[in-house]
């Protein structure tokens, strides 16, 4: 399975160590393998479960999170504004996984995605030489 973000090889931003560290507004994540599953733990601080969507399509897993700015902002005189509002997403190439049984849970500002590996079936066939 290839869980490298799709933009990894095509990233032109040389300030990010050749694509190894996410951009400022990307959702940072850890990916690890345990038993028959891959696990993605993605930081999503400031988001609610309802703000996040996960989609599997054409061999890619895409996580999107969107956040709207606060409604009553005309009375605020900002000195500094760093919080992000808008949409962020991460896309991962899946490879051979059981896409039908991907599971996700949201807990304490982190999104936990479990991606089951596809059971490997040995298709080796011995050919008798005549």
Contact map, one row per residue, 1 for C-alpha under 8 A:
1110000000000000000000000000000000000000000000000000000000000000000000000000000000000000000011111000000000000000000000000000000000
1111000000000000000000000000000000000000000000000000000000000000000000000000000000000000000111100000000000000000000000000000000000
1111100000000000000000000000001000000000000000000000000000000000000000000000000000000000000111000000000000000000000000000000000000
0111110100000000000000000000000000000000000000000000000000000000000000000000000000000000000110000000000000000000000000000000000000
0011111100000000000000000000000000000000000000000000000000000000000000000000000000000000011110000000000000000000000000000000000000
0001111111000000000000000000000000000000000000000000000000000000000000000000000000000000001110000000000000000000000000000000000000
0000111111100000001000000000000000000000000000000000000000000000000000000000000000000000000000000000000000000000000000000000000000
0001111111100000011100000000000000000000000000000000000000000000000000000000000000000000000000000000000000000000000000000000000000
0000011111100000001000000000000000000000000000000000000000000000000000000000000000000000000000000000000000000000000000000000000000
0000011111110000000000000000000000000000000000000000000000000000000000000000000000000000000000000000000000000000000000000000000000
0000001111111100011000000000000000000000000000000000000000000000000000000000000000000000000000000000000000000000000000000000000000
0000000001111100010000000000000000000000000000000000000000000000000000000000000000000000000000000000000000000000000000000000000000
0000000000111111011000000000000000000000000000000000000000000000000000000000000000000000000000000000000000000000000000000000000000
0000000000111111111000000000000000000000000000000000000000000000000000000000000000000000000000000000000000000000000000000000000000
0000000000001111110000000000000000000000000000000000000000000000000000000000000000000000000000000000000000000000000000000000000000
0000000000001111111111100000000000000000000000000000000000000000000000000000000000000000000000000000000000000000000000000000000000
0000000000000111111110000000000000000000000000000000000000000000000000000000000000000000000000000000000000000000000000000000000000
0000000100111111111110000000000000000000000000000000000000000000000000000000000000000000000000000000000000000000000000000000000000
0000001110101101111111000000000000000000000000000000000000000000000000000000000000000000000000000000000000000000000000000000000000
0000000100000001111111000000000000000000000000000000000000000000000000000000000000000000000000000000000000000000000000000000000000
0000000000000001111111100000000000000000000000000000000000000000000000000000000000000000000000000000000000000000000000000000000000
0000000000000001001111111111000000000000000000000000000000000000000000000000000000000000000000000000000000000000000000000000000000
0000000000000001000011111100000000000000000000000000000000000000000000000000000000000000000000000000000000000000000000000000000000
0000000000000000000001111100000000000000000000000000000000000000000000000000000000000000000000000000000000000000000000000000000000
0000000000000000000001111110000000000000000000000000000000000000000000000000000000010001000000000000000000000000000000000000000000
0000000000000000000001111111000000000000000000000000000000000000000000000000000000000001110000000000000000000000000000000000000000
0000000000000000000001001111100000000000011100000000000000000000000000000000000000000001110000000000000000000000000000000000000000
0000000000000000000001000111110000000000011000000000000000000000000000000000000000000000000000000000000000000000000000000000000000
0000000000000000000000000011111000000001111000000000000000000000000000000000000000000000000000000000000000000000000000000000000000
0000000000000000000000000001111100000011110000000000000000000000000000000000000000000000000000000000000000000000000000000000000000
0010000000000000000000000000111110000111100000000000000000000000000000000000000000000000000000000000000000000000000000000000000000
0000000000000000000000000000011111000111000000000000000000000000000000000000000000000000000000000000000000000000000000000000000000
0000000000000000000000000000001111111110000000000000000000000000000000000000000000000000000000000000000000000000000000000000000000
0000000000000000000000000000000111111110000000000000000000000000000000000000000000000000000000000000000000000000000000000000000000
0000000000000000000000000000000011111000000000000000000000000000000000000000000000000000000000000000000000000000000000000000000000
0000000000000000000000000000000011111100000000000000000000000000000000000000000000000000000000000000000000000000000110000000000000
0000000000000000000000000000000011111110000000000000000000000000000000000000000000000000000000000000000000000000011110000000000000
0000000000000000000000000000001111011111000000000000000000000000000000000000000000000000000000000000000000000000011110000000000000
0000000000000000000000000000011111001111100000000000000000000000000000000000000000000000000000000000000000000001111000000000000000
0000000000000000000000000000111100000111110000000000000000000000000000000000000000000000000000000000000000000011111000000000000000
0000000000000000000000000000111000000011111000000000000000000000000000000000000000000000000000000000000000000111100000000000000000
0000000000000000000000000011110000000001111100000000000000000000000000000000000000000000000000000000000000000111000000000000000000
0000000000000000000000000011100000000000111110000000000000000000000000000000000000000000000000000000000000001110000000000000000000
0000000000000000000000000010000000000000011111100000000000000000000000000000000000000000000000000000000000001110000000000000000000
0000000000000000000000000000000000000000001111100000000000000000000000000000000000000000000000000000000000001100000000000000000000
0000000000000000000000000000000000000000000111110000000000000000000000000000000000000000000000000000000000001000000000000000000000
0000000000000000000000000000000000000000000111111011000000000000111000000000000000000000000000000000000000001000000000000000000000
0000000000000000000000000000000000000000000001111111000000000000000000000000000000000000000000000000000000001000000000000000000000
0000000000000000000000000000000000000000000000111111000000000000000000000000000000000000000000000000000001000000000000000000000000
0000000000000000000000000000000000000000000000011111100000000000000000000000000000000000000000000000000000000000000000000000000000
0000000000000000000000000000000000000000000000111111100000000000111000000000000000000000000000000000000000000000000000000000000000
0000000000000000000000000000000000000000000000111111110000000011110000000000000000000000000000000000000000000000000000000000000000
0000000000000000000000000000000000000000000000000111111000000011100000000000000000000000000000000000000000000000000000000000000000
0000000000000000000000000000000000000000000000000001111100001111000000000000000000000000000000000000000000000000000000000000000000
0000000000000000000000000000000000000000000000000000111110001110000000000000000000000000000000000000000000000000000000000000000000
0000000000000000000000000000000000000000000000000000011111111100000000000000000000000000000000000010000000000000000000000000000000
0000000000000000000000000000000000000000000000000000001111111000000000000000000000000000000000000000000000000000000000000000000000
0000000000000000000000000000000000000000000000000000000111110000000000000000000000000000000000000000000000000000000000000000000000
0000000000000000000000000000000000000000000000000000000111111000000000000000000000000000000011100000000000000000000000000000000000
0000000000000000000000000000000000000000000000000000000111111100000000000000000000000000001111000000000000000000000000000000000000
0000000000000000000000000000000000000000000000000000011110111110000000000000000000000000001111000000000000000000000000000000000000
0000000000000000000000000000000000000000000000000000011100011111000000000000000000000000111100000000000000000000000000000000000000
0000000000000000000000000000000000000000000000000001111000001111100000000000000000000000111000000000000000000000000000000000000000
0000000000000000000000000000000000000000000000000001110000000111110000000000000000000011110000000000000000000000000000000000000000
0000000000000000000000000000000000000000000000100011100000000011111000000000000000000011100000000000000000000000000000000000000000
0000000000000000000000000000000000000000000000100011000000000001111100000000000000001111000000000000000000000000000000000000000000
0000000000000000000000000000000000000000000000100010000000000000111110000000000000011110000000000000000000000000000000000000000000
0000000000000000000000000000000000000000000000000000000000000000011111000000000000001100000000000000000000000000000000000000000000
0000000000000000000000000000000000000000000000000000000000000000001111100000000000001100000000000000000000000000000000000000000000
0000000000000000000000000000000000000000000000000000000000000000000111111000000000000000000000000000000000000000000000000000000000
0000000000000000000000000000000000000000000000000000000000000000000011111000000000000000000000000000000000000000000000000000000000
0000000000000000000000000000000000000000000000000000000000000000000001111110000000000000000000000000000000000000000000000000000000
0000000000000000000000000000000000000000000000000000000000000000000001111111000000000000000000000000000000000000000000000000000000
0000000000000000000000000000000000000000000000000000000000000000000000011111000000000000000000000000000000000000000000000000000000
0000000000000000000000000000000000000000000000000000000000000000000000011111100000000000000000000000000000000000000000000000000000
0000000000000000000000000000000000000000000000000000000000000000000000001111110000000000000000000000000000000000000000000000000000
0000000000000000000000000000000000000000000000000000000000000000000000000011111000000000000000000000000000000000000000000000000000
0000000000000000000000000000000000000000000000000000000000000000000000000001111110000000000000000000000000000000000000000000000000
0000000000000000000000000000000000000000000000000000000000000000000000000000111110000000000000000000000000000000000000000000000000
0000000000000000000000000000000000000000000000000000000000000000000000000000011111000000000000000000000000000000000000000000000000
0000000000000000000000000000000000000000000000000000000000000000000000000000011111100000000000000000000000000000000000000000000000
0000000000000000000000000000000000000000000000000000000000000000000000000000000111110000000000000000000000000000000000000000000000
0000000000000000000000000000000000000000000000000000000000000000000000000000000011111000000000000000000000000000000000000000000000
0000000000000000000000001000000000000000000000000000000000000000001000000000000001111100000000000000000000000000000000000000000000
0000000000000000000000000000000000000000000000000000000000000000011110000000000000111110000000000000000000000000000000000000000000
0000000000000000000000000000000000000000000000000000000000000000011110000000000000011111000000000000000000000000000000000000000000
0000000000000000000000000000000000000000000000000000000000000001111000000000000000001111100000000000000000000000000000000000000000
0000000000000000000000001110000000000000000000000000000000000001110000000000000000000111110000000000000000000000000000000000000000
0000000000000000000000000110000000000000000000000000000000000111100000000000000000000011111000000000000000000000000000000000000000
0000100000000000000000000110000000000000000000000000000000000111000000000000000000000001111100000000000000000000000000000000000000
0000110000000000000000000000000000000000000000000000000000011110000000000000000000000000111110000000000000000000000000000000000000
0111110000000000000000000000000000000000000000000000000000011100000000000000000000000000011111000000000000000000000000000000000000
1111110000000000000000000000000000000000000000000000000000111000000000000000000000000000001111100000000000000000000000000000000000
1110000000000000000000000000000000000000000000000000000000111000000000000000000000000000000111111000000000000000000000000000000000
1100000000000000000000000000000000000000000000000000000000100000000000000000000000000000000011111000000000000000000000000000000000
1000000000000000000000000000000000000000000000000000000000000000000000000000000000000000000001111100000000000000000011000000000000
1000000000000000000000000000000000000000000000000000000000000000000000000000000000000000000001111110000000000000001111000000000000
0000000000000000000000000000000000000000000000000000000000000000000000000000000000000000000000011111110000000000001111000000000000
0000000000000000000000000000000000000000000000000000000100000000000000000000000000000000000000001111110000000000001100000000000000
0000000000000000000000000000000000000000000000000000000000000000000000000000000000000000000000000111110000000000000000000000000000
0000000000000000000000000000000000000000000000000000000000000000000000000000000000000000000000000111111000000000001100000000000000
0000000000000000000000000000000000000000000000000000000000000000000000000000000000000000000000000111111100000000111100000000000000
0000000000000000000000000000000000000000000000000000000000000000000000000000000000000000000000000000111110000000111000000000000000
0000000000000000000000000000000000000000000000000000000000000000000000000000000000000000000000000000011111000011110000000000000000
0000000000000000000000000000000000000000000000000000000000000000000000000000000000000000000000000000001111100011100000000000000000
0000000000000000000000000000000000000000000000001000000000000000000000000000000000000000000000000000000111111111000000000000000000
0000000000000000000000000000000000000000000000000000000000000000000000000000000000000000000000000000000011111111000000000000000000
0000000000000000000000000000000000000000000000000000000000000000000000000000000000000000000000000000000001111100000000000000000000
0000000000000000000000000000000000000000001111110000000000000000000000000000000000000000000000000000000001111110000000000000000000
0000000000000000000000000000000000000000111110000000000000000000000000000000000000000000000000000000000001111111000000000000000000
0000000000000000000000000000000000000001111100000000000000000000000000000000000000000000000000000000000111101111100000000000000000
0000000000000000000000000000000000000011110000000000000000000000000000000000000000000000000000000000000111100111110000000000000000
0000000000000000000000000000000000000011100000000000000000000000000000000000000000000000000000000000011110000011111000000000000000
0000000000000000000000000000000000001111000000000000000000000000000000000000000000000000000000000000011100000001111100000000000000
0000000000000000000000000000000000001111000000000000000000000000000000000000000000000000000000001110111000000000111110000000000000
0000000000000000000000000000000000011100000000000000000000000000000000000000000000000000000000001110110000000000011111000000000000
0000000000000000000000000000000000011100000000000000000000000000000000000000000000000000000000011100000000000000001111100000000000
0000000000000000000000000000000000000000000000000000000000000000000000000000000000000000000000011100000000000000000111110000000000
0000000000000000000000000000000000000000000000000000000000000000000000000000000000000000000000000000000000000000000011111000000000
0000000000000000000000000000000000000000000000000000000000000000000000000000000000000000000000000000000000000000000001111100000000
0000000000000000000000000000000000000000000000000000000000000000000000000000000000000000000000000000000000000000000000111110000000
0000000000000000000000000000000000000000000000000000000000000000000000000000000000000000000000000000000000000000000000011111000000
0000000000000000000000000000000000000000000000000000000000000000000000000000000000000000000000000000000000000000000000001111100000
0000000000000000000000000000000000000000000000000000000000000000000000000000000000000000000000000000000000000000000000000111110000
0000000000000000000000000000000000000000000000000000000000000000000000000000000000000000000000000000000000000000000000000011111000
0000000000000000000000000000000000000000000000000000000000000000000000000000000000000000000000000000000000000000000000000001111100
0000000000000000000000000000000000000000000000000000000000000000000000000000000000000000000000000000000000000000000000000000111110
0000000000000000000000000000000000000000000000000000000000000000000000000000000000000000000000000000000000000000000000000000011111
0000000000000000000000000000000000000000000000000000000000000000000000000000000000000000000000000000000000000000000000000000001111
0000000000000000000000000000000000000000000000000000000000000000000000000000000000000000000000000000000000000000000000000000000111
